[in-house]
Amino acid sequence: MNPLLTPELIHQADSFLDREDVHHKAVQLGQQLFETFGSKEKGKGQVSSQIRNLQQTVVSATRLADIEDFVKNQMGRNAGPYREWRQVGDTILQQLRELRKAADQFTPDPGQRLLLRLHLARGWVRAVVGAYLYAKAHKEME
Amino acid sequence: MLDVPIAADTDFGERAILEVEQYVKKHAAHQYSGPEEWPIARSQISGLRQIAMREPEQLKDFAEHQRQKVAARLEATTKEERKQELLGEIAFWELIKNLCDGKPPKTHWSLAQAREQALPPELQEEKLPAGAQLTKEQQQARKEKQERRKQWLRQWNRDYYAAFFQRFCAHYLYLMARRTQEGGDRHGDCEEF
């Protein structure tokens, strides 16, 4: 097991995230997150705490399962914004599954796959949150 | 260092999800319309997760205790519908016990079996021949090895029980939400990349 990401693997992962279809899905999700969570927050300028929670979970996760479990737990709650999470959760989980599949294609090494999944997830959440913030900014300019 | 997250992301995680899917398919797929009717309540899942993370060695006993409580209620019940619900609860706690330390041939996979396979060869227990005499040094070495083994087992339990049951509990709550929300089960109708 080689728990190091090579420049080639990072390039492959980044190229995957840059693919038009993949990026488009992430952007759509960001917009969906704004429609679901963004407009319900009180006060302009505030980023939904749910989006921050998702972002923080992705950044601090030590495995993709942590992120998937976070989404499932949010969907499975019976208090707080669980209804909103149930609207967007399956799309998030589906996109995470695609990241997992991509990592599996790029390397057979289990340690590299783990790190690559996390690298992909962090790139993905940047695109998602970026699209969320863009949608939010647009709304605020209206 | 990466063994635990890799396991959680791959075989352990997949196993946990599979076990929940199979249980739900058999015991909770169609009979329940609301989360409050599911065989195992959210609070019990929360308790299960807490014990798995903090006191994994107690999990099997916890499951057995829960099973016994439900079995006592089953004996006192005459309503057929309620009996079926209680049987579903009993099946859940039996599943947890089996996942902890089920043995072949009845149970093909359990945490105990996985732990046994993962145990480093240098920590395997050695059986002494009958009447074997050990020197003081050998006795000391044996004692130290047992202590190392004990520590290894404790750490393994702490890491892997948590990894397994985090996924197990999250997926149970997820299915509970998916299968009882308004509009019914939309499992699998989300967009593909």
Contacts between the chains, C-beta under 8 A, distances in Angstrom:
chain1	res1	chain2	res2	distance
A	1	B	2	7.1
A	3	B	1	7.8
A	3	B	2	5.3
A	21	B	193	6.5
A	22	B	193	6.1
A	25	B	191	7.4
A	25	B	193	5.4
A	62	B	5	5.0
A	63	B	5	3.7
A	63	B	6	7.6
A	63	B	8	5.2
A	63	B	9	4.5
A	64	B	9	5.4
A	65	B	5	7.7
A	65	B	8	4.6
A	65	B	9	4.9
A	65	B	13	4.9
A	65	B	163	7.8
A	65	B	166	7.4
A	65	B	167	5.9
A	66	B	8	7.9
A	68	B	170	7.4
A	69	B	166	5.6
A	69	B	167	6.2
A	69	B	170	3.9
A	72	B	170	4.1
A	72	B	171	6.1
A	72	B	173	6.3
A	72	B	174	3.7
A	73	B	170	5.2
A	73	B	173	6.2
A	73	B	174	7.9
A	75	B	173	7.5
A	75	B	174	5.6
A	75	B	177	4.7
A	75	B	178	7.4
A	76	B	42	7.5
A	76	B	170	7.0
A	76	B	172	7.7
A	76	B	173	2.6
A	76	B	174	5.2
A	76	B	176	6.0
A	76	B	177	4.6
A	77	B	173	7.6
A	78	B	35	6.5
A	78	B	42	6.4
A	82	B	177	7.2
A	86	B	177	5.9
A	86	B	178	7.7
A	86	B	181	5.5
A	89	B	174	7.8
A	90	B	178	7.7
A	90	B	186	7.3
A	90	B	189	7.9
A	90	B	190	4.1
A	91	B	190	5.2
A	91	B	191	6.4
A	93	B	190	7.6
A	94	B	190	4.6
A	94	B	191	6.7
A	94	B	192	6.8
A	94	B	193	7.3
A	95	B	193	6.5
A	98	B	192	7.7
A	98	B	193	4.2
A	100	B	9	7.9
A	110	B	2	7.8
A	110	B	6	5.0
A	110	B	10	7.0
A	111	B	2	5.0
A	111	B	6	6.8
A	113	B	6	7.8
A	113	B	9	8.0
A	114	B	2	5.8
A	114	B	5	5.8
A	114	B	6	5.2
A	114	B	9	6.0
A	117	B	9	6.7
